[in-house]
Every structure is written in structure tokens, then in C-alpha cells.
Amino acid sequence: MQKPLTPKRLENIALYYLDRFDASSTKLRQVLLRRLQKQKMSDTPVDPNALKWIENVIQKCVDLGYIDDKRYVENAVRRLSAGGKSARFIQQKLLSEGLDADLIQSFLQIDDDLTRAQTFVTKKHLGKDYEKDLAKLARAGFSYDVARRALKGENNV
């Protein structure tokens, strides 16, 4: 039998999660709702106010600065760009995490896709078979023009 969920316990769960991972408000909501579902599956009764408690915990974390979706998107775009991911890939990944499209787009404009494609070419050791490498870049979400320029080593768009 699990401990019953209380506002304090939900807050502790959220803080423990945020101590280990950077998260958006949507991601933290998913974590807490998953915990609520786990509680419902066990023999422990669930308070009908649990959903309100979850929203209150998320709001408290936002107010205290533990969660900042803008910071999360900025860090994710920076991390994924450094990994050689295309703008399309980054946008789809962050949209699937429930983040705002306008917020994502504002950070994607900072960096260009050619730099990301060149990083991808370097990381994947491309350049030996032009046609296969173009296909790999296309599957990674880069346009034909950007892929061609990255493989040729051009520096300007």
C-alpha cells in the first residue's frame, strides 16, 4: 500500500523530479498525473482534489522559478542544435512535449540550419557517399539545398 497523495507529498515529488531533470510545466504535469494514476491503481484512496493540488504545485514551481518554459525551450534548442538536429526535428520534438509553437520558433531563428547540418555531417562522419549522405540528411529533416551545401562544406546560406 502506497502513502496517500497530499499537497505536500505532491510538492516533494515535483521538487525531487526537478532536482534531477530540467522540465517544462507540461512535463511536470505529466509526471504528477502519472503518479496520480499509479495511486489510483493501488488500494490507496485518491482525494478528489488531487488534480487541483497538481495545478497548485505546478503554479508554485513556476512562481518560484523552478520551472520556466522559456528557459527550457532555449536550453533544448541549444542542446539539440549542438547535436546536429534540424530545425524541423527540434520543432516537432518540442511541440510533442506540449510547448508553445511561437516560443519554439523564436529560439529557432537564432541559429541557422546550415550550421546544424554541418554539425550532423561531422558527427556522423558523412562525405564518403554523396547520394547516401544526402538521403541521411533528408531523413534527419534538412532540406535538399541545406544538405547539399553542408556536404560541399559551404559556409554561407
C-alpha positions in Angstrom: 0.0 0.0 0.0 1.4 3.4 -1.0 1.4 6.6 1.0 -1.6 8.7 0.3 -1.1 11.7 -2.0 -1.3 15.0 -0.2 -0.4 18.5 -1.4 2.9 18.3 0.5 3.7 14.9 -1.0 3.0 16.1 -4.5 5.2 19.1 -3.9 8.0 16.8 -2.7 7.6 14.6 -5.7 7.8 17.6 -8.0 10.9 19.0 -6.3 12.6 15.7 -6.3 11.9 15.4 -10.1 13.0 19.0 -10.8 16.2 18.4 -8.8 17.2 15.7 -11.2 15.7 16.9 -14.5 15.0 20.2 -16.3 11.4 20.2 -17.2 8.6 22.2 -18.7 5.3 22.8 -16.9 3.7 20.2 -19.2 6.3 17.6 -18.5 6.0 18.1 -14.7 2.2 17.9 -15.1 2.6 14.5 -16.9 4.9 13.2 -14.1 2.5 14.2 -11.4 -0.5 12.8 -13.3 1.3 9.6 -13.8 1.9 9.4 -10.0 -1.8 10.0 -9.5 -2.7 7.2 -11.9 -0.3 4.9 -10.1 -2.1 5.8 -6.9 -5.5 5.0 -8.4 -4.2 1.6 -9.5 -3.2 0.7 -5.9 -5.5 0.1 -3.0 -4.9 3.6 -1.6 -7.9 6.0 -2.0 -7.3 9.2 -4.0 -8.6 12.6 -2.8 -11.0 14.2 -5.4 -9.0 17.5 -5.0 -5.8 15.9 -6.3 -6.0 17.5 -9.7 -6.3 20.9 -8.1 -3.3 20.1 -5.9 -1.3 19.2 -9.0 -2.1 22.5 -10.7 -1.2 24.4 -7.4 2.1 22.6 -7.2 2.9 23.5 -10.8 2.0 27.1 -10.3 4.1 27.3 -7.1 7.1 25.9 -9.0 6.6 28.4 -11.8 6.3 31.3 -9.3 9.5 30.2 -7.5 11.3 29.9 -10.8 11.9 26.2 -10.7 10.0 25.8 -14.0 10.5 28.2 -16.8 9.2 27.1 -20.2 11.2 29.8 -22.0 14.4 28.7 -20.4 13.6 25.0 -21.1 13.0 25.7 -24.8 16.2 27.8 -25.1 18.3 25.0 -23.5 16.6 22.3 -25.6 17.2 24.2 -28.8 20.8 24.8 -27.9 21.4 21.2 -26.9 19.7 19.7 -29.9 21.4 22.2 -32.3 24.7 21.2 -30.9 23.8 17.6 -31.6 23.2 18.4 -35.3 19.4 18.1 -35.2 17.5 20.0 -37.9 15.1 22.9 -37.1 12.2 20.6 -38.2 13.3 17.9 -35.8 13.7 20.3 -32.9 10.3 22.0 -33.6 8.5 18.6 -33.8 10.2 17.3 -30.7 9.3 20.3 -28.6 5.8 20.5 -29.9 5.3 16.9 -29.0 6.3 17.9 -25.4 3.4 20.3 -25.3 5.4 23.6 -25.7 4.2 26.7 -27.4 4.9 26.9 -31.2 5.6 30.6 -31.1 8.1 30.2 -28.2 9.9 27.4 -30.1 10.1 29.4 -33.3 11.5 32.5 -31.5 14.5 30.4 -30.4 14.9 28.5 -33.7 15.6 31.8 -35.5 18.7 32.4 -33.6 20.7 29.6 -35.2 20.7 28.5 -38.9 20.0 25.1 -40.3 23.3 25.0 -42.3 25.4 25.1 -39.1 23.2 22.2 -37.7 23.6 20.2 -40.9 27.4 20.7 -40.9 27.5 19.5 -37.3 25.4 16.5 -38.4 27.9 15.8 -41.2 30.8 16.0 -38.8 29.2 13.9 -36.1 28.1 11.1 -38.5 31.3 11.2 -40.5 29.5 11.8 -43.7 31.1 12.7 -47.0 32.1 9.4 -48.4 29.0 8.6 -50.5 27.3 11.7 -51.7 23.9 10.2 -52.6 23.6 8.1 -49.4 24.7 11.1 -47.3 22.1 13.3 -48.9 19.4 10.8 -48.0 20.6 10.6 -44.4 20.5 14.4 -44.2 17.0 14.4 -45.7 15.8 11.8 -43.2 17.2 14.0 -40.4 14.9 16.8 -41.6 17.3 19.0 -43.6 16.2 20.5 -46.9 18.0 19.4 -50.1 19.7 22.8 -50.5 21.0 22.8 -47.0 22.1 19.2 -47.2 24.0 19.8 -50.5 25.7 22.9 -49.0 26.7 21.0 -45.8 28.2 18.1 -47.8 30.1 20.5 -50.0 31.4 22.4 -47.0 29.9 25.8 -47.9 29.8 28.3 -45.1 27.1 30.8 -46.2 23.4 30.2 -46.9 
